[in-house]
Amino acid sequence: GKGITYSLTTNATLLTPDIVTFLSDNRVGVTVSMDGPPELQDKHRVYKNGKGSYAVIEPRLRTLIAHHKTRAITARVTLTEGVTDVVRIFRHLKDDLGFHEVGFAPVTTGEERAYSLDDNGMDSVLAQFNVLAEEWLEHALRGESHGFTNVSETISELISGVNKSHPCGAGLGLMGVSPSGDLSPCHRFTDADTHTMGHVSSGIDRARQGEFLKKGHVEAKYDCQSCWARPLCAGGCHHEAFVRYGDTGHANLHYCDWIRQWTDTCLRIYGVLSVRNPGFLERFAERKGLS
């Protein structure tokens, strides 16, 4: 039969020792969505009464990381206005709290939002990504793991020879399910009436699914046709395109240069390792199940 694995993303507010034991016993992968040390975590991740969440989740995270023995625990950071100190956030989550890997993603929102990142914010993020990327390379040359997910994911795609037709698996290999049972392309579209794709009781609406996938195909995005980074990018997040441009099939033009610069950085890392420590790439591929 098929082997099935499970994973979840949590803000850690409801973690208990019993839940941690259950997750470990059943080999459930856990990603914690958080934004760093107290003053950054508590900037946006607050309770309904405005109280910050860091003091609540910190001891629960230490329990999770110490006692979940079957899968590595990772962190995922949302970068917003005022939460862009990438290197400091990485140090806190990786070194102070003990996460196995830490990944970062700029917030997906319209530019009119107060917490959105402007061009200066994105430039600062890229500069700090490059600092951690150099550290990742230095560790790899010594045959060591670093823990910066953003490099690891791109290196994995380069090793695999990825040539994406779509930017992600939304509506293709995954779907979002709302509490009422409505299906959508992914969790970001959940409960959005404009993008329903059926219901758990009646199945997938193949016509709507087909329309979504046709519109989101990289070949349908004029602006992507001459871009050398298109095999790894394919135009970017469908939901972000909808928020920014009102069209899930629109290329995310606001960060094309950013993506090309980051891809160039990772290509250079891949090239250096191919020459100076190819054995690391072989072991990396085996560990990631790429070979």
C-alpha positions in Angstrom: 0.0 0.0 0.0 0.9 3.7 0.0 2.9 5.2 2.8 1.2 8.3 4.2 2.9 11.0 6.2 1.3 13.8 8.1 2.4 17.3 8.9 0.9 20.4 10.4 1.6 24.1 11.0 0.8 25.6 14.4 1.2 28.8 16.3 2.0 26.6 19.4 -0.5 28.3 21.7 -2.4 25.1 22.4 0.5 22.7 22.6 0.6 20.4 25.7 2.9 17.6 26.7 0.3 15.0 25.7 -0.1 16.6 22.3 3.7 16.6 21.8 3.8 12.9 22.8 1.1 12.1 20.3 2.8 14.0 17.5 6.1 12.3 18.2 4.6 8.8 18.5 2.8 9.2 15.2 5.7 10.9 13.3 3.7 14.0 12.6 5.9 16.8 11.1 5.5 20.1 12.8 6.2 23.6 11.5 5.8 26.4 14.0 4.6 29.8 12.6 6.3 32.5 14.6 8.2 35.7 14.1 11.2 35.7 16.4 12.1 37.1 19.8 9.4 38.7 22.1 9.4 42.2 20.7 9.0 40.9 17.1 6.7 38.0 17.8 4.3 40.2 19.8 4.1 42.9 17.2 1.4 41.0 15.2 0.9 37.6 16.8 -1.3 38.7 19.7 -4.4 37.4 21.4 -7.8 39.0 21.0 -7.2 41.1 24.1 -3.9 42.5 22.6 -1.6 40.4 24.8 1.5 39.1 23.1 1.9 35.4 22.6 5.7 34.9 23.0 5.6 34.3 26.8 2.9 31.6 26.4 4.5 29.7 23.5 8.2 29.8 24.5 8.1 27.1 27.2 5.7 25.0 25.0 8.2 25.3 22.1 11.1 24.1 24.3 9.0 21.1 25.3 8.1 20.3 21.6 11.7 20.6 20.4 13.1 18.5 23.3 10.5 15.7 23.3 9.4 15.3 19.6 12.0 12.6 18.7 10.8 11.4 15.3 10.7 14.4 13.0 12.7 17.6 12.8 10.9 20.7 14.1 11.0 23.7 11.8 10.0 27.4 12.1 8.4 29.6 9.5 8.6 33.4 9.8 6.3 35.9 8.1 8.2 39.1 7.3 6.2 42.3 7.7 6.8 46.0 8.1 9.0 46.2 11.3 9.7 42.5 11.3 12.6 42.3 8.9 15.6 41.6 11.1 16.2 38.3 9.4 19.6 37.5 10.8 18.6 38.2 14.4 15.4 36.3 14.0 17.3 33.3 12.6 19.8 33.4 15.4 17.0 33.4 18.0 14.9 30.6 16.5 17.8 28.4 15.5 20.4 28.9 18.2 18.4 30.1 21.2 15.2 27.9 20.8 16.7 25.0 18.9 14.7 24.7 15.7 16.2 22.4 13.2 15.5 24.8 10.3 14.1 28.3 9.9 12.4 29.6 6.7 11.2 33.1 5.9 8.5 34.5 3.6 7.4 38.1 2.9 3.8 38.7 3.9 1.2 38.2 1.1 -1.0 41.2 1.1 -2.0 44.3 -0.8 0.5 47.2 -0.8 -2.0 49.5 0.9 -1.8 47.5 4.2 0.2 49.0 7.0 2.2 45.8 7.5 3.1 45.2 3.9 6.8 45.4 2.8 7.8 48.2 0.4 10.8 48.0 -1.9 13.2 49.2 0.7 12.0 46.5 3.1 12.4 43.8 0.4 15.9 45.0 -0.4 16.8 44.8 3.3 15.4 41.3 3.4 17.4 40.2 0.4 20.6 41.6 1.8 20.2 39.6 5.0 19.2 36.5 3.1 22.6 36.8 1.3 24.3 36.9 4.7 22.7 33.7 5.8 23.3 32.2 2.3 27.0 32.8 2.7 26.9 31.1 6.1 25.0 28.2 4.5 27.7 27.8 1.9 30.5 27.9 4.5 28.8 25.2 6.5 28.2 23.1 3.4 31.9 23.3 2.4 32.7 21.9 5.9 30.1 19.2 5.4 27.8 20.7 8.0 24.1 21.6 8.0 23.2 25.2 8.5 19.4 25.4 8.9 18.4 28.3 6.5 15.4 26.7 4.8 15.3 29.2 1.9 18.6 28.1 0.6 17.9 24.4 1.2 14.6 24.5 -0.7 16.2 26.2 -3.8 19.2 23.9 -3.8 16.7 20.9 -3.7 14.9 22.3 -6.7 18.2 22.8 -8.6 19.3 19.2 -7.8 15.9 17.9 -9.0 16.1 19.9 -12.2 12.7 21.4 -11.5 10.9 23.0 -14.4 7.6 24.2 -13.0 4.4 24.5 -14.9 2.7 26.1 -11.9 4.3 28.0 -9.0 3.0 25.5 -6.4 0.6 22.6 -5.9 -2.5 24.7 -5.4 -5.5 23.1 -7.1 -3.1 20.5 -8.5 -1.6 18.4 -5.7 -3.4 20.0 -2.8 -6.6 21.8 -1.9 -7.9 23.8 0.9 -11.0 22.6 2.8 -13.2 25.0 4.8 -15.0 24.1 8.0 -18.2 23.9 5.9 -16.6 21.4 3.5 -16.0 23.8 0.5 -12.9 23.0 -1.6 -10.6 25.8 -2.8 -7.2 25.8 -4.5 -5.3 26.1 -1.2 -5.8 27.2 2.4 -5.3 30.9 1.4 -8.4 30.8 -0.7 -10.5 29.0 2.0 -14.0 30.6 2.3 -13.4 32.8 -0.7 -16.6 32.5 -2.7 -14.7 33.5 -5.9 -12.5 30.4 -5.9 -14.6 27.4 -4.7 -13.8 24.1 -6.5 -16.5 21.8 -5.2 -17.4 20.3 -1.9 -16.2 17.3 0.1 -19.7 15.7 -0.3 -19.9 16.2 -4.0 -16.3 16.1 -5.1 -14.0 18.4 -7.1 -15.6 20.7 -9.7 -13.3 19.6 -12.6 -14.4 22.5 -14.9 -13.4 25.1 -12.3 -10.2 23.3 -11.4 -9.3 23.1 -15.1 -10.0 26.8 -15.6 -7.8 27.7 -12.5 -4.9 25.6 -13.6 -5.0 26.8 -17.2 -5.0 30.4 -16.1 -2.1 29.7 -13.7 0.1 27.8 -16.1 3.4 29.5 -16.7 2.9 29.4 -20.5 -0.2 31.6 -20.0 1.8 34.3 -18.3 3.2 36.6 -21.0 5.6 38.4 -18.7 7.3 35.1 -17.7 8.2 34.0 -21.3 11.5 35.7 -21.5 12.6 35.2 -17.8 15.4 32.8 -17.1 14.1 32.1 -13.6 10.7 30.9 -14.8 11.5 27.1 -14.3 11.9 27.7 -10.5 9.3 30.5 -10.1 6.5 30.1 -12.7 5.1 33.5 -11.9 4.7 33.3 -8.1 1.8 32.7 -5.7 -1.7 32.5 -7.1 -3.2 34.1 -4.1 -0.7 37.0 -4.0 -1.4 37.6 -7.7 -5.2 37.8 -6.9 -4.6 40.2 -4.0 -2.2 42.4 -5.9 -3.7 42.3 -9.4 -7.1 40.8 -9.1 -6.2 37.8 -11.3 -4.8 34.4 -10.1 -3.1 34.0 -13.5 -1.1 37.3 -13.3 2.7 37.1 -12.8 3.8 38.7 -9.5 5.8 41.4 -11.3 6.5 43.3 -8.0 9.2 40.8 -7.0 10.6 39.6 -10.3 14.0 41.2 -9.8 14.0 39.9 -6.2 13.4 36.4 -7.3 16.1 36.6 -10.0 18.7 37.9 -7.6 17.9 35.2 -5.0 18.0 32.5 -7.6 21.3 33.7 -8.9 22.7 33.5 -5.3 21.6 29.9 -5.0 22.9 29.0 -8.4 26.3 30.3 -7.4 26.2 28.3 -4.1 25.3 25.2 -6.1 28.1 25.8 -8.6 30.7 26.3 -5.8 29.6 23.1 -4.0 29.7 21.1 -7.3 33.3 22.0 -7.7 34.6 22.1 -4.1 32.4 19.6 -2.2 30.2 17.5 -4.5 29.9 14.9 -1.9 27.9 17.3 0.3 25.4 17.7 -2.6 25.1 13.9 -2.9 24.5 13.5 0.8 22.1 16.4 0.8 20.1 14.9 -2.1 19.9 11.5 -0.4 18.8 13.1 2.9 16.1 15.0 1.1 15.0 12.0 -0.9 16.0 13.5 -4.2 18.0 10.6 -5.4 
